Amino acid sequence: MHPAIPHLIELQRIDHQIAVLRADLEAFPKRVMDADAKLTVARGELAAAKTTHTEGAAERKKLEFDVQQWKDRARKYRDQSGAVKTNESFKALQHEIATAEAEVAKAEDRQLEVMMAGEDLERRVKLAEGRLKEAEQAVAAERKVIHAQAAEKKKQLETVLAERERIIAPVPEDLRELYARIAKRHNGTAMAEARDGQCRGCGMRVLPHILQELRTETNEEVFRCESCGLIQYSLEPIPVANPAGGSPNTSSTAAANS
Ligand SMILES: [Zn+2]
């Protein structure tokens, strides 16, 4: 096995962690957006309730005006009726007065309806305001949780990125490039264990003499699976680099070969 293999195994482990953390972090903005969408709905409902309420109030104003106008008109006709000279004009005025009074009654009926509906609309506005307030509080709490979780993930990511730096330090440039190239092509995975005579990346058989080479500590070649192309390693019987860390220079295999 090539002396850098234990480091690459560690690198693979940490890269998988990094990928998971990155995916988690990428999901956060959508979670915030989903939370905010609840506010948009509640705001929309309140706006609609307010619009209907405003329209009702406008109609009430207009009806008040109408009632007053018809009342004024009836009074004006009544005032004129004392001064008319002919029976015919008097009758005509009486007719106008009756019409105006009928209009007053009609407008007043409608006024009552609108007023009663207005109370309902007012309740609807209050209800929507309450719901928006509740939603705002819930979403604020949710955002707080999401941001705290995101901050924690970011911290974790920074930690593992620093660890990655430490792990990759002893890996020669050409192997870094090979690893990166293979990982890029295989969804972040560049390494495959050869176990029980099989490549764990693709399930293909690993030839016995290759297995033998993988287990030979003095071997400095890098073997790749002929089928999937991943870098192969065997965990038996060669020990891995100390995963708990310490300086990469203390890694026994690297030190032995340098
Ligand atoms: Zn394979």
Residues whose N, C-alpha, C, O or C-beta is under 5 A from the ligand:
A	BS01	ZN	C199 G201 C202 G203 C225 S227 C228 G229
